[in-house]
Structures are given as C-alpha cells and as structure tokens.
Amino acid sequence: MEALKGIKPVHQIAAENEIHPVQVSQWKKELAERVGEIFERKNARSDEAVDDKRRIAALERKLGQVIIERDWLSEKSKELGID
C-alpha cells in the first residue's frame, strides 16, 4: 500500500522487506489494475448476505405458520377423539 500511495519509494520498500524492487513494482501494478475486482467481490458477498437474510426470514415465517397449523390440527383431532 505504501508503494501504491507513494508514501515510500519502491526501492526502500523492497530493501525493508528483503525482496527485489521489481517484485514490489509488479505487485503495485497488479493491485492498481485489480482493485475494482476486490470491491466487486465484496459487494457481491454483501448482496448474497442480504438475500440469505431475506430467505431465512421467509422460512422462519413459514415455519411459524406450519407450527400454528400443526398445533391447531392437533387440538381439533383431540376434540374429535382422533389421535
């Protein structure tokens, strides 16, 4: 990030991390080219999480409805002597 922001020169970052300056330059270039992909994936995951929460809420509502129906049917079957 320091290289991308221009905080430190590439050769200084390379020396501090004991790597070749060309490697730092390659990483800097790749990050600059692909930074959009990182945020796209993050947004996609966020959208999936929202969809999952909606799906869970719908399933919880349906489960509640089924439980109420089951309890009602159980009560009515006891009233009618059907077990």
C-alpha angles and dihedrals in degrees: 000000000000090000093047093049092044093237093132131017118256094246091054093050090048093050093047091051097037095238133122116272090232089062091053090049091050092050091047091051093046093049092049091050097045104036090105091058091057093057093042090057091047091051091046090053090048091052090049090052091053091049090049092051091050091048091049092049091051092049092049090052091049091048090052090051092050091049091051091049092048092050092048092049091047091052093047093047090054090049090052093044093247114136 
